[in-house]
Amino acid sequence: MDCYFTRIYSDSNCDGLSFLLNRIVKNTSRWTLGKEFLHLSLILLIIGLVDFLLRDFIYTNPDNWSLRYLWEEIRNTFLVGSLLLAVILPLNLERLLYRHLSFLKRLPTYPSTATISNSVHIDTPIAGEQFELNMDKFLFAKVESNYTEIVCSNTNGFEKSLKRLTLKELEQQLNPFSFVFKTHRSYLVNLNSIESISGNAQGYMLHLKNYSESDIPVSRSTIQEFNSIYSHRDTH
């Protein structure tokens, strides 16, 4: 009889674990491998504790509540769960990669030839530090400690300048320019400066014209909006 209940108990435990794992991997808006591993480890710990609390309903051992059996239930849960993790995590990584690459195939692959003859006056919180930003040369801006680093193209490739204003303050002043998009919490990009796009499980990476120092990330949370805006931007 004990063996019968043990078999049912083990099967239901695995089914419940599979259900919880599948529920978690569907939430990809802020997915990272480290976060998912941590979340799933916490789930396994909780399942192990529940298994321990249910021992009195399954086994007749007088010392069901001992530390020995607590360790045994948690250990066994992690042993079973580790096999599922070894399968689910790589599959989820592959699924996200396939999804992002599929989106990329539908995006325009040609750089924009739009001519932007616009210069905008940018105000900063510091008196006397206002400046003019040539949108024809603007590539991107990023958070740099307490400053915002602005990168523009020039005859030698590109130039950087640090300005004492937040990225949000700059973004608000560039709102009239529909081709300026915040791809990441730390990056503001001129979409017309994009030369090519690649993808991975974490999101997109943008390769900009006249800038080879690094690529610009597009976070997963902004990919859908980026796809829409980039696909319908003016390219002439």
C-alpha positions as CSV (number, residue, x, y, z in Angstrom):
1,M,0.0,0.0,0.0
2,D,2.8,2.4,0.9
3,C,4.4,1.7,-2.5
4,Y,1.2,2.4,-4.3
5,F,0.7,5.8,-2.6
6,T,4.4,6.6,-3.1
7,R,4.1,6.0,-6.8
8,I,1.0,8.3,-7.1
9,Y,2.6,10.9,-4.9
10,S,5.8,10.9,-7.0
11,D,3.8,11.1,-10.3
12,S,1.7,14.0,-9.1
13,N,4.7,15.8,-7.8
14,C,6.4,15.6,-11.2
15,D,3.2,16.7,-13.0
16,G,2.9,19.7,-10.7
17,L,6.5,20.6,-11.1
18,S,6.2,20.4,-14.9
19,F,3.1,22.7,-14.8
20,L,4.9,25.3,-12.7
21,L,8.0,25.3,-14.9
22,N,5.9,25.7,-18.0
23,R,4.0,28.6,-16.5
24,I,7.1,30.4,-15.6
25,V,8.9,30.1,-18.9
26,K,6.0,31.7,-20.7
27,N,6.7,35.0,-19.1
28,T,9.4,36.4,-21.4
29,S,9.0,40.1,-21.0
30,R,12.0,40.3,-18.6
31,W,13.5,36.9,-19.1
32,T,17.2,36.2,-18.4
33,L,18.8,32.8,-17.8
34,G,19.9,33.8,-14.3
35,K,16.5,35.1,-13.2
36,E,14.7,32.0,-14.6
37,F,17.2,29.7,-12.8
38,L,16.6,31.6,-9.5
39,H,12.8,31.5,-9.9
40,L,12.7,27.8,-10.7
41,S,15.1,27.0,-7.8
42,L,12.7,28.8,-5.4
43,I,9.8,26.8,-6.9
44,L,11.7,23.5,-6.3
45,L,12.4,24.6,-2.7
46,I,8.8,25.3,-2.1
47,I,7.7,22.0,-3.6
48,G,10.3,20.2,-1.4
49,L,8.8,21.8,1.7
50,V,5.3,20.9,0.7
51,D,6.4,17.3,0.1
52,F,7.8,17.3,3.6
53,L,4.6,18.6,5.2
54,L,2.5,15.9,3.4
55,R,4.6,13.0,4.6
56,D,2.1,12.2,7.5
57,F,-0.6,11.6,4.9
58,I,1.5,9.1,2.9
59,Y,4.0,7.4,5.2
60,T,3.5,5.9,8.7
61,N,7.1,6.5,9.9
62,P,7.1,7.9,13.5
63,D,9.8,10.4,12.7
64,N,8.3,12.0,9.6
65,W,9.0,15.5,10.9
66,S,12.7,14.9,11.4
67,L,15.4,17.1,9.8
68,R,16.6,14.0,8.0
69,Y,13.4,13.7,6.0
70,L,13.2,17.4,5.4
71,W,16.6,17.3,3.8
72,E,15.6,14.1,1.9
73,E,12.5,15.7,0.4
74,I,14.2,18.9,-0.7
75,R,17.2,16.9,-2.1
76,N,14.9,14.5,-4.1
77,T,12.9,17.4,-5.4
78,F,16.0,19.2,-6.7
79,L,17.3,15.9,-8.2
80,V,14.1,15.5,-10.2
81,G,13.8,19.2,-11.0
82,S,17.4,19.5,-12.2
83,L,16.5,17.0,-15.0
84,L,13.6,19.2,-16.1
85,L,15.7,22.4,-15.8
86,A,18.4,20.8,-18.1
87,V,15.7,20.4,-20.8
88,I,13.5,23.4,-20.3
89,L,16.1,26.2,-20.0
90,P,17.9,25.4,-23.3
91,L,14.6,24.9,-25.1
92,N,13.3,28.3,-23.8
93,L,16.5,30.0,-24.8
94,E,16.2,28.5,-28.3
95,R,12.6,29.5,-28.5
96,L,13.3,33.1,-27.7
97,L,16.2,33.2,-30.2
98,Y,13.9,31.8,-33.0
99,R,11.2,34.3,-32.1
100,H,13.5,37.3,-32.3
101,L,15.1,36.1,-35.6
102,S,11.7,35.6,-37.1
103,F,10.8,39.2,-36.3
104,L,14.1,40.4,-37.8
105,K,13.3,38.7,-41.1
106,R,10.2,40.9,-41.5
107,L,12.0,44.2,-40.8
108,P,13.5,46.4,-43.6
109,T,17.2,45.5,-44.0
110,Y,18.2,48.6,-45.8
111,P,19.5,51.8,-44.0
112,S,17.4,54.9,-44.3
113,T,18.3,57.5,-46.8
114,A,16.2,60.2,-45.2
115,T,17.8,63.6,-45.0
116,I,17.2,65.3,-41.7
117,S,18.0,68.9,-41.9
118,N,17.0,69.7,-38.3
119,S,18.8,71.2,-35.4
120,V,17.2,71.4,-32.0
121,H,18.0,73.6,-29.0
122,I,18.5,71.4,-25.9
123,D,18.0,72.9,-22.4
124,T,19.9,71.5,-19.4
125,P,19.3,72.0,-15.6
126,I,22.6,74.0,-15.5
127,A,22.4,77.6,-16.6
128,G,24.7,78.4,-19.5
129,E,25.1,74.8,-20.6
130,Q,22.4,74.7,-23.3
131,F,23.5,73.4,-26.6
132,E,22.4,72.7,-30.2
133,L,22.0,69.1,-31.4
134,N,22.2,68.5,-35.1
135,M,19.7,65.7,-35.8
136,D,21.4,65.0,-39.1
137,K,24.5,63.9,-37.2
138,F,22.9,62.4,-34.1
139,L,23.5,58.7,-33.7
140,F,22.4,57.8,-30.1
141,A,22.6,58.9,-26.5
142,K,23.2,56.7,-23.4
143,V,23.3,57.0,-19.7
144,E,26.8,57.6,-18.4
145,S,26.8,57.8,-14.6
146,N,25.1,61.2,-13.7
147,Y,25.5,62.4,-17.2
148,T,24.1,61.6,-20.7
149,E,26.7,60.8,-23.4
150,I,25.6,61.9,-26.8
151,V,27.3,60.4,-29.9
152,C,27.2,62.1,-33.3
153,S,28.8,61.3,-36.6
154,N,31.5,63.6,-38.0
155,T,34.1,63.5,-40.8
156,N,36.4,61.3,-38.7
157,G,33.7,58.8,-37.8
158,F,32.0,59.9,-34.6
159,E,32.4,62.1,-31.6
160,K,31.2,61.9,-28.0
161,S,30.1,64.6,-25.6
162,L,28.9,64.4,-22.0
163,K,26.0,66.6,-21.0
164,R,24.6,67.3,-17.6
165,L,21.0,66.2,-18.1
166,T,19.2,63.0,-17.7
167,L,18.3,60.7,-20.6
168,K,14.6,61.3,-19.8
169,E,15.1,65.1,-20.1
170,L,16.7,64.6,-23.5
171,E,14.0,62.2,-24.6
172,Q,11.3,64.7,-23.8
173,Q,13.0,67.4,-25.8
174,L,13.4,65.1,-28.8
175,N,9.7,63.9,-28.8
176,P,8.9,65.9,-32.0
177,F,11.3,63.6,-33.9
178,S,9.5,60.4,-34.6
179,F,12.7,58.6,-35.7
180,V,14.2,58.9,-32.2
181,F,13.3,55.9,-30.1
182,K,14.3,54.6,-26.6
183,T,15.4,51.1,-27.3
184,H,16.5,50.4,-23.7
185,R,16.3,52.1,-20.4
186,S,19.8,53.5,-21.0
187,Y,19.7,54.2,-24.7
188,L,18.0,56.7,-27.1
189,V,18.7,56.0,-30.7
190,N,18.2,57.7,-34.1
191,L,16.5,54.9,-36.1
192,N,17.7,56.5,-39.3
193,S,21.3,55.7,-38.3
194,I,20.7,52.0,-38.2
195,E,22.8,50.1,-40.7
196,S,21.8,46.5,-39.7
197,I,20.1,44.5,-37.0
198,S,21.0,41.2,-35.4
199,G,19.1,39.2,-32.7
200,N,19.6,36.9,-29.8
201,A,17.5,35.5,-26.9
202,Q,18.0,38.8,-25.0
203,G,16.6,41.0,-27.7
204,Y,18.1,42.9,-30.7
205,M,21.4,44.5,-31.3
206,L,21.6,47.5,-33.6
207,H,24.7,48.2,-35.8
208,L,24.9,52.0,-36.5
209,K,26.4,53.8,-39.5
210,N,29.7,55.5,-38.8
211,Y,29.9,53.8,-35.4
212,S,31.8,50.5,-34.8
213,E,32.8,50.8,-31.2
214,S,29.8,48.8,-29.9
215,D,26.3,47.7,-30.7
216,I,23.1,49.2,-29.3
217,P,20.7,46.9,-27.4
218,V,17.0,46.7,-27.9
219,S,15.4,45.2,-24.8
220,R,12.8,42.5,-25.1
221,S,10.2,44.8,-23.4
222,T,10.5,47.3,-26.3
223,I,10.8,44.9,-29.2
224,Q,7.2,45.0,-30.3
225,E,7.0,48.8,-30.3
226,F,10.4,49.0,-32.0
227,N,9.2,46.6,-34.8
228,S,6.2,48.7,-35.4
229,I,8.0,52.1,-35.5
230,Y,11.0,50.9,-37.4
231,S,8.9,49.2,-40.1
232,H,6.8,52.2,-40.7
233,R,9.3,55.0,-40.4
234,D,9.9,57.4,-43.4
235,T,12.8,56.1,-45.4
236,H,12.7,58.6,-48.2
